[in-house]
Amino acid sequence: MTGAPVRIEGIRAKRSKPGLRPQHLTAVQAVARVSQAEVTGARLGSQALTFRPRTIQGGRYRFDVAETTGSAGAAKAA
């Protein structure tokens, strides 16, 4: 939102499964796409990432939190 680069470390470090889970990774990828950001460390299990946003790109977007694997953020259609 501020346009400033950010480094995040220790992501979910004290959890039984530390690092980014699928729903977190999708959120990072979504914000990266909308802001045309350069991101390093955006992968499943990563406990650190660097996010460098550029210009916000308006438009219509769709992001599937269960695209790669099921997640706590996923819901199945009946």
C-alpha positions in Angstrom: 0.0 0.0 0.0 2.9 2.4 0.7 4.9 1.3 -2.3 7.9 0.6 -0.1 9.9 -2.6 -0.4 9.6 -5.0 2.6 11.5 -8.0 3.9 9.6 -10.5 6.0 11.5 -13.1 8.0 10.4 -15.8 10.5 7.2 -16.6 8.6 5.2 -18.9 10.8 8.5 -19.9 12.5 7.0 -21.4 15.6 4.3 -23.4 13.8 4.4 -27.2 13.4 4.6 -26.5 9.6 6.7 -23.3 9.4 6.8 -21.0 6.4 4.3 -20.1 3.7 1.4 -22.4 3.2 -0.6 -22.5 -0.1 -3.1 -19.8 0.9 -0.3 -17.5 2.1 1.6 -18.0 -1.1 -1.5 -17.3 -3.2 -2.0 -14.0 -1.3 1.6 -13.0 -1.9 1.3 -13.9 -5.6 -2.0 -12.0 -5.9 -0.6 -8.8 -4.4 2.6 -9.2 -6.5 0.6 -9.5 -9.7 -1.6 -6.5 -8.9 1.4 -4.3 -7.9 3.7 -5.7 -10.6 6.1 -6.5 -7.7 9.5 -8.3 -7.8 9.3 -11.0 -5.1 12.0 -13.3 -3.9 11.4 -16.2 -1.6 7.8 -16.8 -2.6 7.5 -20.6 -2.5 5.8 -23.1 -0.3 7.6 -23.5 3.1 9.6 -20.3 2.7 10.2 -18.5 6.0 11.5 -15.3 4.4 10.6 -13.2 1.4 11.4 -9.8 -0.1 8.6 -7.9 -1.8 9.4 -4.8 -4.0 6.1 -3.4 -5.4 6.0 -1.3 -8.5 2.9 0.3 -10.1 -0.6 -0.8 -9.1 -2.3 -2.3 -12.1 -6.1 -2.1 -12.1 -8.3 -4.7 -13.7 -10.1 -7.9 -13.0 -8.2 -10.7 -11.2 -9.0 -14.2 -10.0 -6.8 -16.1 -7.6 -7.4 -19.8 -6.6 -6.0 -20.6 -3.1 -6.4 -24.3 -3.9 -4.8 -24.2 -7.4 -1.6 -26.0 -6.3 -2.8 -28.0 -3.4 -5.7 -27.9 -0.9 -5.4 -25.4 1.9 -7.2 -24.0 4.9 -8.4 -21.2 2.7 -9.9 -23.5 0.1 -13.6 -24.3 -0.4 -15.1 -26.9 -2.8 -18.1 -26.2 -4.9 -21.0 -28.6 -4.6 
